[in-house]
Amino acid sequence: MISQEITVNGKKFRLSMTDQLLMDVRRLKALYNAAYEDPESFEEVSSAISNTINQIATAVEPNVSDSDLDGLIQSIMKAVDEKTKEADEVKTKHAEDAAKSIKKATKSAPKFAKKTRK
């Protein structure tokens, strides 16, 4: 679990980035996209958006006021995006390093020649 401090409207909040939070942020983005792509469905997804926002808000301390909620959600989404990008970069670097190690190991492996009988 990663903890991060977020400042919204001059107030500091401590954010605990858990797997649940990451899933909630992804879900919120998907709900926003659904509402954007089909404005007629907004009424259907608005309660799901509200529930997801409230769930995300529970990941911070102290409790957030309604006046800070929008800015807090935006900051959390940005923080999650940054951490996801960092994690993806680490995974890519790890995969590249592993590929180089394998390639290097196969180049330096001793080569055995078959002896032919005459």
N, C-alpha and C positions, 0 to 999 in steps of 0.2 A: 504494500500500500504506500502510495506517495502522498505526502502532505505538502500543501502549497498555500501561501498567503495571497489573498486577493483583496485589493482595495476598490471599493465602489462608493462613490459620493462621499469620500473622505473617511469611510468606515472600513475597518479591517475585518476580514473573514478568513477563517482557516478552512481549507478545503481538503477533504480526504478523497483521493482518487482511487476508487475501488473498481473492480470489474463491473459491479452493478452500476456505478456511475457512468462508466464508459458505455455500457449497453443502453442506459437511459438517454444519454446524449445522442447516440446513434438513432434511437427510436424517435426522439424529438425532431431530429433533422428529417427523418423519413416522413413524419407527420406534417411538418412544415411544407415539405415538397409536395405531399399529396394535396394539401389545402391550396397550394400555389397552382399546381397543375390543373386542379378541378375545383374552382371557387364554389361551385354548387355543393361540394361535399364538405365545405368548411363547418357547417353546423354539426355534421356527423363526427368530424375529427376534433372539434374544439374541446369537447370534454376530455378526450384522450390527451390532447395537448396540455390542458390545464392540470390533469392528474400527473402527467410526466414532469411538468415544471415543478409541481409541489414535491414530487419524489426527489428530483434533483436538488431542490432547496434544502432537503434534510441532510445533505452531505456536507453542509457548512455549519460552523459555529462562530459566533452566536446566531440565534435564530434571525432570519432576515425579515425586515418589514416590507410591506407591500410596495412602498415607494422605492425600495432598492432592488426589488425582485427582478425587473427587466434587465437592469445593468448587470446584476449578479449572474443571471442566466447567460447573457452574452459573454461575460468574462469567463465563466466556466466552460462554455463551448469553445472559446478561443484557447483556453489552457489545455483542454482535452485534445484539440487539434494539434497543438504544439507538441504535447507528449506523445501522441500517436505518430507524428512525423519523426520525432527523435527515435522512437522505438523502431520504426520502419528503416531508418537510416542505419541503426545498429544491426538490425537483421540483415540488411543488404551487405554491410561491411563484413559481417561474420560469414555470410555465404561466399563472398569474394575471397576472403582469407582462407576458408576451407577449401575452395576450389584451387587456389594457388598452392596450398600445402599438398593436396593430392597430386597436382601436376608435378610439383617439385619431387615428391616421393617416387613417382613413377619414372621420372628422368634419372634419378640417382639409384634406382634399384639395379642390382647386378643382373647382367644379361647372361643367360646360359645358352650356349650354342649346342645344338644337337651334334653328337658325334656320328659320323656315318661309317658304316662298315664296308670294307671293300672286299 
